[in-house]
Amino acid sequence: MTSSRQDLIKYRLERAKDTLDDARILADKNKWNSTINRLYYAAYYAIIALLLNSNIKPTTHKGAKTEFSNHFIKSQRIPKEFGKVFSQLFTWRQKGDYDDLFDFDREKVLPYFEPIERLIELIEQEISRR
């Protein structure tokens, strides 16, 4: 693995953690659509790091979702529940960003913090094994 790829993987993991922190700040302000967006991106950045670590370079968000599922969920390297969480956030992020007259609420958003924190931890462990 080249140094620059390692740097990019490290950068993406740091972005994942920073973005999760952003989600917490937005949740404290009851900004639920923005919180969903940041939770999705926290997971997305970590997943991109994981894919890069396996030399997989998707060019779209849907591609990242598909590659994550194909290489890590179906192989059970990452538990299936995290594939479902990411898939749900993928859908909700689009709904929150692009649909009119749609708003998330506290009860729907808060349960996603713990799984995203755990997903980032699992991805860090998976990357450190390689």
C-alpha positions in Angstrom: 0.0 0.0 0.0 1.4 3.4 -0.9 1.8 6.1 1.6 -0.7 8.4 -0.1 -3.4 5.7 0.0 -2.7 5.1 3.7 -3.0 8.9 4.2 -6.3 9.0 2.4 -7.7 6.1 4.4 -6.6 7.8 7.6 -8.1 11.1 6.4 -11.5 9.4 5.6 -11.6 7.8 9.1 -10.9 11.2 10.7 -13.6 12.7 8.6 -16.0 10.0 9.7 -15.4 10.8 13.3 -15.5 14.6 12.8 -18.8 14.3 10.9 -20.2 12.1 13.7 -19.3 15.0 16.1 -21.1 17.4 13.7 -24.2 15.2 13.9 -24.1 15.4 17.7 -24.0 19.2 17.5 -26.9 19.3 15.1 -28.9 16.9 17.2 -28.4 19.1 20.3 -30.0 21.9 18.2 -32.9 19.7 17.1 -31.8 19.9 13.4 -33.0 16.4 12.6 -32.7 16.5 8.8 -29.2 17.8 9.0 -28.4 15.3 11.7 -29.5 12.4 9.4 -27.3 13.9 6.6 -24.3 14.0 8.9 -24.9 10.5 10.3 -25.1 9.2 6.7 -21.8 10.9 5.8 -20.0 9.7 8.9 -20.8 6.2 7.8 -20.1 6.9 4.2 -16.6 8.3 4.9 -15.7 5.3 7.1 -17.0 2.9 4.4 -15.0 4.7 1.7 -11.9 4.2 3.9 -12.7 0.5 4.2 -13.2 0.2 0.5 -10.0 2.1 -0.3 -8.2 -0.3 2.1 -9.3 -3.1 -0.2 -8.4 -1.1 -3.3 -12.0 -0.6 -4.2 -12.8 2.9 -5.6 -16.5 3.5 -6.2 -17.4 6.6 -8.0 -20.9 7.1 -6.7 -22.7 6.8 -3.4 -24.8 4.0 -4.7 -21.6 2.3 -5.9 -20.1 2.6 -2.4 -23.3 1.1 -0.9 -23.2 -1.8 -3.4 -19.5 -2.5 -3.0 -19.7 -2.4 0.8 -22.6 -4.8 0.7 -20.9 -7.2 -1.8 -17.5 -7.2 -0.1 -18.2 -6.8 3.6 -21.8 -7.5 4.4 -22.4 -10.6 2.2 -19.0 -12.0 3.3 -20.0 -11.3 7.0 -16.8 -9.4 7.6 -19.1 -6.6 8.9 -22.4 -7.8 10.5 -25.5 -7.6 8.4 -27.2 -5.1 10.7 -24.7 -2.4 9.7 -25.5 -2.9 6.1 -29.2 -2.3 6.9 -28.4 0.8 8.9 -26.3 2.2 6.2 -28.9 1.4 3.6 -31.6 3.1 5.7 -29.5 6.2 6.1 -28.7 6.3 2.4 -32.4 6.4 1.7 -33.2 8.9 4.5 -30.3 11.2 3.6 -31.8 11.6 0.1 -35.3 12.0 1.5 -34.1 14.7 4.0 -32.0 16.5 1.4 -34.3 16.4 -1.6 -38.0 15.8 -0.6 -40.3 18.6 0.2 -42.4 18.7 3.3 -40.5 15.9 5.0 -38.9 16.3 8.4 -37.2 13.8 10.7 -37.8 13.9 14.4 -35.8 13.0 17.6 -37.3 9.5 18.0 -36.4 8.5 14.5 -32.8 10.0 14.5 -31.3 9.4 17.9 -31.3 5.5 17.7 -28.8 5.8 14.8 -26.0 7.3 16.8 -24.9 4.1 18.5 -24.8 1.9 15.4 -22.8 4.5 13.4 -20.3 4.8 16.3 -20.0 1.0 16.3 -19.7 0.8 12.5 -16.8 3.3 12.6 -15.1 1.2 15.3 -15.6 -2.0 13.3 -14.2 -0.5 10.2 -11.2 0.8 12.1 -10.6 -2.8 13.4 -11.1 -4.3 9.9 -8.6 -1.8 8.4 -6.0 -2.5 11.2 -6.1 -6.2 10.4 -4.8 -5.7 6.9 
